[in-house]
């Protein structure tokens, strides 16, 4: 193995890195959304209403949907950019509305989902994603 590859990597190395990041972020976010969507939506909607967000039940559903099915799509790399957009919007509300004015320590988890989702919104799923496979097949 040469020193250049050890120090700087290769394009092939970046593909596995994107897969690891996509799958981890999607799986981790899913643990937050699934319980809201399937069993905790009423309580979550009450919290959303308490923030003064209009149509709280609908908005709670959309947030839980983004944190569940958006997370699954992100992990698979399928419709990565639309899924990431939903996650960015949801985490943006969490950062600036739910935790707005709170110290960074209270916002941190939302930022830790927001930033990678923004990355995948801009970058896409990468070569080793279902998007990459579909794109290759479509020509």
C-alpha positions as CSV (number, residue, x, y, z in Angstrom):
1,X,0.0,0.0,0.0
2,X,1.5,3.4,-0.9
3,X,1.7,6.3,1.4
4,X,-0.4,8.6,-0.8
5,X,-3.4,6.2,-0.6
6,X,-3.0,5.9,3.2
7,X,-2.9,9.7,3.7
8,X,-5.4,10.9,1.1
9,X,-7.5,7.8,0.2
10,X,-9.1,7.3,-3.2
11,X,-12.5,7.9,-4.8
12,X,-13.4,4.2,-4.1
13,X,-12.8,4.8,-0.4
14,X,-15.3,7.6,-0.4
15,X,-18.1,5.4,-1.7
16,X,-18.0,3.1,1.4
17,X,-17.8,6.2,3.6
18,X,-21.0,7.6,2.1
19,X,-22.8,4.2,2.6
20,X,-21.7,4.1,6.2
21,X,-22.9,7.7,6.9
22,X,-26.2,7.2,5.0
23,X,-27.1,4.0,6.7
24,X,-26.1,5.1,10.2
25,X,-27.9,8.5,10.0
26,X,-31.0,6.8,8.5
27,X,-31.1,4.0,11.1
28,X,-30.4,6.4,14.0
29,X,-33.1,8.8,13.0
30,X,-35.6,6.0,12.4
31,X,-35.4,5.2,16.2
32,X,-36.8,8.7,16.8
33,X,-39.5,8.7,14.2
34,X,-41.0,5.2,14.3
35,X,-42.3,5.5,17.9
36,X,-43.9,8.9,17.1
37,X,-45.5,7.6,13.9
38,X,-46.8,4.3,15.4
39,X,-48.0,5.0,18.8
40,X,-46.9,8.4,20.0
41,X,-48.4,10.7,17.5
42,X,-51.0,12.2,19.8
43,X,-48.5,13.2,22.4
44,X,-46.1,14.5,19.8
45,X,-48.9,16.5,18.2
46,X,-49.7,18.1,21.6
47,X,-46.1,19.2,21.9
48,X,-46.2,20.6,18.4
49,X,-49.4,22.5,19.3
50,X,-47.7,23.9,22.4
51,X,-45.1,25.5,20.1
52,X,-47.8,27.4,18.3
53,X,-47.2,25.6,15.0
54,X,-50.4,25.7,12.8
55,X,-52.1,22.4,12.0
56,X,-50.2,20.6,14.7
57,X,-51.6,17.1,14.0
58,X,-50.6,17.3,10.3
59,X,-47.2,18.8,11.1
60,X,-46.6,16.2,13.7
61,X,-47.4,13.5,11.2
62,X,-45.2,15.0,8.5
63,X,-42.3,15.3,11.0
64,X,-42.8,11.7,12.2
65,X,-43.0,10.6,8.5
66,X,-39.8,12.4,7.7
67,X,-38.1,10.8,10.7
68,X,-39.4,7.3,9.8
69,X,-39.8,6.8,6.0
70,X,-37.5,9.6,5.1
71,X,-34.9,7.9,7.3
72,X,-35.5,4.5,5.6
73,X,-35.2,6.1,2.2
74,X,-32.0,7.9,3.2
75,X,-30.5,4.7,4.5
76,X,-31.3,2.9,1.3
77,X,-30.1,5.7,-0.8
78,X,-33.5,5.7,-2.6
79,X,-35.0,9.1,-3.5
80,X,-32.1,10.4,-1.3
81,X,-32.5,14.1,-2.1
82,X,-36.3,14.3,-1.5
83,X,-35.8,12.2,1.7
84,X,-33.0,14.5,2.9
85,X,-35.1,17.6,2.1
86,X,-37.8,16.3,4.4
87,X,-35.3,15.6,7.2
88,X,-33.6,19.0,6.7
89,X,-37.0,20.7,7.1
90,X,-38.0,18.7,10.1
91,X,-34.6,19.2,11.9
92,X,-34.7,22.9,10.9
93,X,-38.0,23.3,12.8
94,X,-36.5,21.3,15.7
95,X,-33.4,23.6,15.8
96,X,-35.0,27.0,15.3
97,X,-38.5,26.5,16.7
98,X,-38.6,23.6,19.2
99,X,-35.1,24.4,20.6
100,X,-34.8,28.0,19.4
101,X,-33.1,30.2,22.0
102,X,-31.9,27.2,23.9
103,X,-28.1,26.5,24.3
104,X,-26.4,24.4,21.7
105,X,-26.4,21.4,24.0
106,X,-30.2,21.3,23.7
107,X,-30.0,21.7,19.9
108,X,-27.1,19.4,19.3
109,X,-29.0,16.2,18.3
110,X,-31.1,18.1,15.8
111,X,-28.0,19.6,14.3
112,X,-26.4,16.2,14.1
113,X,-29.2,15.0,11.8
114,X,-29.6,18.4,10.0
115,X,-26.0,18.6,8.8
116,X,-25.6,15.1,7.2
117,X,-29.1,15.4,5.7
118,X,-28.1,18.8,4.2
119,X,-25.0,17.1,2.9
120,X,-27.1,14.3,1.2
121,X,-29.6,16.9,-0.1
122,X,-26.7,18.6,-1.9
123,X,-24.6,15.5,-2.8
124,X,-27.2,12.8,-3.4
125,X,-26.9,9.1,-2.3
126,X,-23.6,8.5,-4.0
127,X,-22.5,5.8,-6.4
128,X,-23.3,2.9,-4.0
129,X,-27.0,3.7,-3.5
130,X,-30.3,2.6,-5.0
131,X,-30.4,6.0,-6.6
132,X,-27.1,5.2,-8.3
133,X,-28.3,1.9,-9.5
134,X,-31.6,3.3,-10.9
135,X,-29.7,6.2,-12.5
136,X,-27.3,3.8,-14.2
137,X,-30.2,1.7,-15.5
138,X,-32.1,4.7,-16.8
139,X,-29.0,5.7,-18.7
